[in-house]
Amino acid sequence: MKTLKSIFKFYINSSIHVALAICALVQITFIKYGISGQFTFILFSFLGAVMAYNYVKYSKISRLYHKRLTKSMKGIRVLTILCCLLFVYFAFKMSINIWLYMAPFIVLTILYAAPVFPDNKNLRSLAGVKIFIIALVWTGMTVLIPLMYVKGSLNLIFLIEMIQRFLFIVVLMLPFEIRDLRYDAVELETVPQKIGVTKTKLFGSILLVIFLLLTIVKDQELSSVEILSTILITTISLFFLWGTDKKQSQYYCSFWVESIPIMWLIIQVILEFLFS
């Protein structure tokens, strides 16, 4: 039992779970646009997500305590290095155009953690922008880059999908902001700090309603699968949003909330199977 707990803890702390969530969103994008057989890009996304998240979470820790790293942290470091090496390998398979589209999101990720602003600040510490930067990066990497990788063109439906995905990610970040309310510095001016927990949940609910209604705008591409999957994932997201509290179980956000994109993919696959 202790071994299983250690494996699960490593699975969460090493960012494997959040990377799978990102891959799920990438695959959802491919399914919505009728694209299959993109395993290389999904693997590329997984490697990049593990590398980026562990850089953001642990770069400072590794610098300060590299001589006294725990066994778990050493494992995370090894995993991150392996992912980095494989990421570089797959990077050479990507076109220059893809890298040009990815560049702004890579820069945002670096600036999110690197103290390059005055007073040793980074983007993460700037007031009121944290979740919106995360949502922008996730949207770019799970909608824009996958579709440019395959199709290389944009249209109105694509832009609506981008807006929907951005709103969805912002809502997923709100439970984390509520969880961290006790620990975040006042200067961060997070959404719950500015408007309180209940109004944050109302704010998230409004975003989910917009997320749902935007599906109707895509009338040219609309299908019963998309309508049902959007309704179901909106309901699930509302459930977890309103179930969030300042005091919550250890893995409520880091496992269950981050599992919502994976749930969405499962719903999408099941519905595609049933309606095919």
Residue pairs with C-beta under 8 A, 6 or more apart in sequence:
6 72
9 72
10 72
10 75
10 76
11 17
12 251
12 254
12 255
13 72
13 76
14 50
14 54
14 75
14 76
14 79
14 80
15 49
15 50
15 53
15 54
15 57
16 50
16 79
17 254
17 255
17 258
17 259
18 49
18 53
18 258
19 45
19 46
19 49
19 50
19 53
20 46
20 262
21 258
21 259
21 260
21 261
21 262
22 45
22 46
22 49
22 138
22 141
22 142
22 261
23 42
23 45
23 46
23 49
24 261
24 262
24 264
24 265
25 138
25 142
25 143
25 165
25 261
25 264
25 265
26 41
26 42
26 45
26 141
26 142
26 146
27 42
27 265
28 142
28 261
28 264
28 265
28 268
29 142
29 143
29 146
29 147
29 161
30 36
30 38
30 146
30 150
31 265
31 268
31 269
31 272
32 161
32 226
32 268
33 147
33 150
33 151
35 150
35 151
38 146
38 149
38 150
40 90
40 93
41 146
41 149
41 150
43 90
44 87
44 90
44 91
44 93
44 94
45 141
45 142
45 146
47 83
47 84
47 86
47 87
47 90
48 83
48 87
48 141
49 141
50 79
50 80
50 83
51 80
51 83
51 84
51 87
52 109
54 76
54 79
54 80
54 83
55 80
55 109
55 113
56 109
56 112
56 113
56 124
58 73
58 76
58 77
58 80
59 113
60 113
61 73
62 69
62 73
62 77
69 77
91 99
94 149
97 148
97 152
98 145
98 148
98 149
101 140
101 144
101 145
101 148
102 140
102 141
102 145
104 140
105 136
105 137
105 140
105 141
105 145
108 123
108 133
108 136
108 137
109 137
111 122
111 123
112 122
112 123
112 124
112 133
112 134
112 137
113 122
113 124
114 122
115 121
115 122
116 122
117 123
117 125
117 126
123 129
123 130
123 133
124 130
124 133
125 185
125 187
125 188
127 187
127 188
127 189
128 188
128 189
128 190
128 191
128 194
130 173
130 177
130 188
130 190
131 170
131 173
131 174
131 176
131 177
131 190
131 191
132 170
134 169
134 173
135 166
135 167
135 169
135 170
135 173
136 166
138 165
138 169
139 162
139 165
139 166
139 169
142 165
143 158
143 161
143 162
143 165
144 162
147 154
147 158
157 218
157 220
157 221
160 214
160 217
160 218
161 218
163 214
164 211
164 214
164 215
167 207
167 208
167 210
167 211
167 214
168 208
168 211
168 233
168 237
170 204
170 207
171 204
171 207
171 208
171 211
171 237
171 241
172 237
172 257
172 258
172 260
172 261
174 191
174 192
174 200
174 201
174 203
174 204
174 241
174 244
175 240
175 241
175 244
175 252
175 253
175 257
176 253
176 257
177 184
177 190
177 191
177 192
177 200
178 192
178 197
178 200
178 244
178 245
178 246
179 244
179 246
179 248
179 252
179 253
180 190
181 190
181 192
181 193
181 197
181 246
182 246
184 190
184 193
186 193
191 200
191 203
192 200
195 203
197 245
197 246
201 241
201 242
201 244
204 241
205 238
205 241
205 242
208 234
208 237
208 238
208 241
209 234
211 230
211 234
212 230
212 231
212 234
215 222
215 226
215 227
215 230
216 222
218 226
223 275
224 275
225 268
225 271
225 272
225 275
228 267
228 271
229 264
229 267
229 268
229 271
232 267
233 260
233 263
233 264
233 267
236 260
236 263
236 264
237 260
240 256
240 257
240 260
243 252
244 252
244 253
244 257
